[in-house]
Structures are given as structure tokens and as C-alpha cells.
Amino acid sequence: MHYDAIVIGGSYAGLAAATQLARARRRVLVVDAGQRRNRFAEHSHGFLTQDGTPAADIAAQGRAQLMAYPTVEWREGKVTAAERAGQGFRVEVNGLPDAIDARRLVLATGVIDHLPEVPGLAERWGRHVFHCPYCHGYELNQGRIGALGVSPFSMHVALMLPDWGQATFFLNGAFEPDADQLAQLQARGVVLERGLIDRIEGAMDIVMRDGRVIAQDGLFTLTRVEVASPIAQALGCEFEDGPLGRTIKTDAMKATTVPGVYACGDAARQGGSLPLVVGDGTLAGAATHQSLIFGAH
């Protein structure tokens, strides 16, 4: 089977990329393993016309609209191997021997979030523990909200939080702010908590090792991200390090360092936001289409 492009990953970025190719009447295959990064969050916020819509509904509607285009096919599963074949690429899905060929690849594989090792935190991920205040801060209704220190970059989150509520910065032994940082926190009205966290229990009760219980309405933390598929590395794509982890290196048009391979979404950018990854995928899809006409770069 031969396609103009195979899109690896059918979440928001992959859907957006495939839609651009489909609207150019190109033959597209989307391969998706069904593991959206935001599957733990019930609703999506901040996405124009979709504010407060269940995240799963946005993905389902996007897929339904994409599949209305006759040149698109969808396959459930994982791309388990990919290699260059002539002027294009050959991939295997679910380890099966029937290889699939395409002129271009779009990597929209997403990332895996590695959460801080605080007992009780993972169980509240997406419900009371979040990574993005723009996505979830408003719904906390100016309540008691915390930033969990995991690195010096956590300062960035802590300084933003007072716009959404009564902010506490739980350093939890991650680092010690310097004098300038302490002044910034004080100016923003952020309460500094230097004690160590023992666990989280109840709705959002942070139990300190000294026995104190600090009730919060929500907690924001950075995660360490890992690209969810080994395919980019197998193809020889370069990666770049950022404050949240390693992501696939791309240029302004979402081309990777391997000609003919494009990448978009959380796997190819720092930070996570549905509106941003949709835009990222849209750009990648358009760039992939144009490369079929003018040549890959």
C-alpha cells in the first residue's frame, strides 16, 4: 500500500495535520494507538469555540470530520518500525510484516508525562493536579492553589499562579530561591512553603512530613516529558533539550532534520496546550503537502 503521507499519531496535532493533507486531496493514512495525553482531564479549556467541551468529544469530532474525506484511512495500533525506502519511507504497524509505503511521514506521537514522585499525586492527575494554569486555573475559582517545586523552572509557574488564586509555592526540597527570586515571590504575594511533602490525600490535602495538613483546591506541577514513540530516534531525527525534557527538533515549518519527515504537537514543542498543538499540526500538514510539490527540506 502506498500513501502520500502517513501521520503517526491521531490525537489533536495528528488530526490537524491529516486534515490539511486530506483537503489537498492527498492519500493519507493515520495510525493511532488511542492514548491521548489529556485523557486524564475531563474537559478542555481555552480552545476557541470549544471552551469547556469534554476533551474526548473534541478528539472524536475531529476524527469524524477527518474521516469524511475519501482519501483518508485510519488504522488502530502502533508504528513499530520505520525506515527510508527509496525516495520515501516504509513503516510497519503492530509488528506485522505487511509494510506500508509513503512519500512523507508526519510524527504526531505525543509524549509521556513522568510525574513527580509524591504519593497520591498521580491519582489526582487531571482532576486536582494539573500542568497548565491557562487550561485549568480559571476553574479553581480564585481558591487555594499550589505550585510544586521540581526544578528552578518551577519559579515560572509559581509567579503566574496569583492571577488564578491564593498561591503557595511548595519547594519540597527541589531548590532554594535566591534573593531576587524571593523578592519576586513576595511582590506577587506567593506564600513560600519550605517543608517536605509526605503525601497527598483526601480531595487535595497536602500532608507535610512534620504533620501539618495544607488544604488546596488545586496543584500545578511540571512534568518530565518523554516522546512516546521511538520512531523519531530510529529514523535519525535530532532532538533538543528543554526545561521539560527532550523533544524532536524541527524548523519553523515543522520539518525535522531528516528530509521528508515532519513533526508536530507535544512531541515537537515544549509545553502542552490543545490550541497550540492544533496550530502546530495545521502547519505541519500544510508544510508536508507543499513538500510533495516543491521538494522536502
N, C-alpha and C positions, 0 to 999 in steps of 0.2 A: 504494500500500500504506500502511496506517495502523496505527500501534502506540501502545500506551500509553507506552512508553519505548524509546528507542534508547540502548544502552550502547556508547560509543565506546571500545574497548579491551577485549580479552578475556583479560588476564592476571589475576593473583590478585585485585586490587581489583575489576576489572570482573566477574569471575566471582562474587564475593561479592555485589556489588550486584544483579546479574541474578538470583541465586538467591532473594533476598528478594522481588523482584518476581514471579518465577515462582511462588513459594509463595503469593503473594496472588492467583494465577490471572490475572495481567495479561499482556497480549500484549507480548512483548519481542523486540527484535532486537539481537543483539550483532554489532558489526563489529570485526574484529580483523586487524591486519597481521602477526601472528606474530613480534613482536620483543620477547620478554620481557627486562626489564632484567637479570635474573640468569642469562641464558642462558650466560654465561661460567663460571658456578660449577657444579661437578658435583653437589654435594649442598647441601641446605638444613638449617640447624641452628637449634634454639631454638624451633621451632614445635610446640606441644603435640600429641602422638601421631604427629608426622611427623619427629622429630629424626633426622637422618642420611639421610632419604629423598632420592633424586635429585630435583632441583628440577623437571625436566621431567615426572617422574611425577606430582608433586602437581598441576601445571597440567593434565595430561592427565586425571587422575581427576576434578578439579573440573569440567572441561568435559563429561566423560561423564555425570556426575551431573546437571549443569545441563540437558543436552540430553534427559534422560529426562522433563522436564516438557513437556507437549504444547503449551504456549503460547509456547515459545521457538524462535526461529530464529537461525541463525548465518550470517554472510556473511564470507568472506575478503576482505580488502582494506583500503583507507584511505578514511575520510571526507574528501573533497576540498573540500567546501563545506557550509556550514550557515547558515541564516537563519531568522528568525521568519516564520511563516506563520499569520496569524490568531491563534488562541489557543494555537497550538503551534509546531512547528518543521518545517522541510523540510531534508533533507540529500541530498547526492549522494555516491555511493560510486564510487571509481576514476574519477571524471570522467564517468561515464555520465549520460545525460540523464534516465533514469527516476528522478525524485525520490521520496524516501520521507518520509512524514509521521509525526510522533509528537507526543504531548502534552507529553512531558518528554524531556530529554536528560541523560545521566549521562556526564561526561567522566572516563574512567579511562585516559588516553592514555599515562601513564608519562612518563619523562624520558630524555634522552640524557646520558650521563656524558662530560664533557670532562676527560681525564686530564692530569696534569702532563706537561710535555714533557721527559721524561727518557728517553733512548734505552734501549730494552729493557724499559721498564715496561709498555707496552701489551700486549706479547706474553705477559706473565705475569699479566695481569689476571684475577682469578677463580681462579687456581691458586696463586700465591705472593704476589700483591699484592691487597689487599682494602680495603674501605671501612669495614667494621663488625666490631669485635672481638667483639661479642656473637654475631655469626653465625659467625665463623671463628677466634677467638682460642684457644678450648679445644683445638682440633685441632692446634695448634702445639706442644703438649706441653711448655709452660714452656721453650721453646727461645729462640733469639736472635731477637728481633722488633724491628722498627724503626717509627718514625713519621716520615713525610716531611713536612717543613715546607713549606707552601704559603701560609700566612697566619697571623696571630696566633691564629686559632681552632684551629690545629693543636696548640696547647698542651693543649687539652682531651683530644685523643686521646693525646698523649704521657704525660700524667699518669695516664691509665687503664691503660696497657699493662703496668705491672709486675705487675698481678694475673694476667696471662697468660704472662709470661715475662721474660727478661732484656732490658730495654728500652733502646734507643738512639734518641735524637732527632736526626735529620739535618736541621739547619736549612736547608742548601742555599741560603743567601743570602736566604731568604724574609723573615726579620725577626730582630731581636735581642731576646731576653728581657730584661726589666728585672730589677732586683734582687730584687723579690718573686717573680717567676716563676722566677728562678734558684734561689731558696731552696726553692720548691715542688718543682722538679725534683730537687734534691739530697735533699730529705726523702723523696721517693718512690724514690730510687735509680736515677733515669734518667741514663744516660750521655749527655753532650751532644757532638755532632759538628758542628763549625762549618765543616768543609771542604766544598768544592763537589763534587757528584757528576758524574762524566763519563758513566757508563753502567752498565747492569746486564747481567751476562752469567752463563753457567752456570745452575745451578738458581736461586740467589738471591745472587750475588756482586755487591756494590756496589763498583764501581771508582771511586775518587776521582780528582780531577784531578791530585793530587800523586803518583799511582801506587799508593797503598795500596789493598788489597782488604779489604773488611769483609764477611765472610760472614754472611748472615742466613737464618733459616728462613722468615720472612715479613715483609712490609712493609705498613703501613697508611697510607693517604693519603686526604685529602679530594678530592672531585672538584667541578668546577663543573657544575651541572645546568642543563639547558635542557628546558622542556616539549616533548615530542616531536611535538606536533601544533600547527598554527596555528589550530585551530578555536576555542579559547577566546578568543583575541585577536579573531578575526573576528566572534564573537558579541558582543564588547564586555565580556567579563569583566575585572574588575580583577585585577591581580597584586600580590604583595607580595614585597619583597626579604628574603632571609635570608642567613645565613653561607655557604650553599652555592649560592645563586643565586635566581632568581625562580620562584615557584610561584603557582598560581591561588589567589586569596583566597576563603576560604569562611567561613561562620559555624559555630557549634557543631554544627549539623545538616547540614553539608556543602553548604549552599546557596551558590551563587556570588552575585555582585552582579547577575546577570541573572535575573529571576524565571523559574522553570521549568527552570533549568539547575543541575545538581548536579555536584560534582567530588570525586574521591577518589583515594587511593593516592599514589604518589610525586609526581604532578603537582600535588597539593594539600596537601602537607605536607613539612616539612624532615626529612631523614634517610630511610634506606631499610631496611626490615625486613619480611619476609614476614608475620609475625604481626600487625604493626601495620597493614599495608595491607589485610589481610583484614578486620580490625576496622573500618577506615575505610570499606571498600566495603560492609560489612554495614550500617553506619549510613547511608550514602548511599542504599542501596537501600530501607531502611525509610522514610527521610525522603521519598524520591521517591514511594513508594507513598502515604504519608499526604497528600502534597501533592495527589494526584489526588482525594482525598476532601475535604480541608479547604481547598484552595487553595494555590498556590505563594507563596513568600516569598523 
